[in-house]
Amino acid sequence: MNLAGTTWRLGLYQSASNFATLTLSTFASLTNEVASVAGSYSSSGRALTGEVWTSIASAKSYSFDFNDIVFTGSGAAIVNIKAAVVWLSGASANARHLLGFASLTSSQFTLASGNTLTIQIATNGMFTMV
């Protein structure tokens, strides 16, 4: 995987998804993304902005950070949200490589129409790679 890829995306997944299976490597292997909702959520998730790889502590440690993402229930609810998954976009589902996931809650929830969900990234980034 080319970590300097230009289009990283974040998608939302249900509790029935296999997002936490550590042996997954491509978008094609993921199951149970939340359903597309016109005006609220598309099946390709949302493109990340402000992506930065930062060397920390030594040249062998890096953190990955990006701007916070806001999803809005516009006109209809986004239902059964449990987790967020970040992947590198590619020409096909098998070319889209997974980078990481975060369980957002202990049980899935619904983002009601008119409400927002902000996925705020920690000050030190989504994760640190050593």
N, C-alpha and C positions, 0 to 999 in steps of 0.2 A: 504494500500500500504506500502510495506517495503522500506523506503527511503534509506536504506543501500544496495539496490539492486546492483548487480554487472555489469549489462549491460544496460546503458542508450543510447538511440539513438536520432538522430535529423533528421527529414525529411522535405522536401520542399513541399509547397502546393500552389495551384492556388487561384486566387481571388474568384472563384466560390465555394471554399471549405467552410465548416462550422467550420473551425478551431477556430474562435472567439466565438463560442457558449459556454458560461460558464458552462452549465450543462453537457457537455460531460465528460465521465470518462475513456473510453477505446479507443484503437486504432481502434477497429472494428466500432466505431461510426463516425470516421473521413471520409470526402469525398474529392474527387478531389486532390489527391497527384499528383505532376508533373509526367509526363510519364517517365518511365525508358529509359535511353539512354546508349547503350553499351559503356563502357569505361568512362562514365561521371557521371551517376547517377543510382542507383538501387532503387527499390521500398521499400527497407527496410531502406533507408536513410544511414546515416553514424554513426558508433559507436563513442560515446564520449570518450575522454581520459582526464586524470587528474581531475576527478570529486572529489570535496571536499565540504563537509558540514561544515560550520564554525559557531561556537557560537559567536554572537556579542551582545554587550551591556548588555545582561543578558542571563541566561540559557534558557530563553523562546524565544529567537530570533535567527534565523539561516539564513545564506545566502548559496546559491548553486552556485558553480562556476565550470567551466571546461575549458579546452584548446580551443582556437579559432579553428574553422573548416574552411577548404578550399575546395570548390568544383571547379573542372576544367572542362570546356567544351573540352573534348578530342575526336576529330574526328567528333563530332556533337554537336549542341546546346542543352541546357536545356531550354525549353520554358515555359512561363507562370508562373514564380516564383513570389509569393506574400508574403509568410510567412514561418516561420520555427516553427516546433512543436517538443518538447522533450517528450519522453516517456520511460517508463521502459520496457525493453524487457521481453517477456514471451513466453510460449509454444504455445499459440494461440492468435489470434487477440483480443479475449475477455479477455485474461489474461495480455495484455499489457496496463498498466495504464498510462494515460496522466499526465504530470507534468506541462507543461506550453507552451505558444506560444509567438511569437513575429512577428508582422507585419513588414516586411522588407522595405516596400515602400507603397506609396499611390495607385499605380497602378502596375499591374504585368509587368514583364520585361523578356527578353530573355538573357541568358548567352551564348554568341556566342562561337563557337568552337575556342579554343586557349586562351580564356579569363578565369579569375578566379573570384570567389565570395568568399570573406572572411567574415565569421560571427564572429565578434570580440565581446567578452563578456566584459561587463563593469568591471572596477576594483573591484567593490564590489560584483560581481557575477551576475547571470541571474536575480535573484530576492531575496527578503528577506521575510522570513516567520516568523510571530509573533504569 
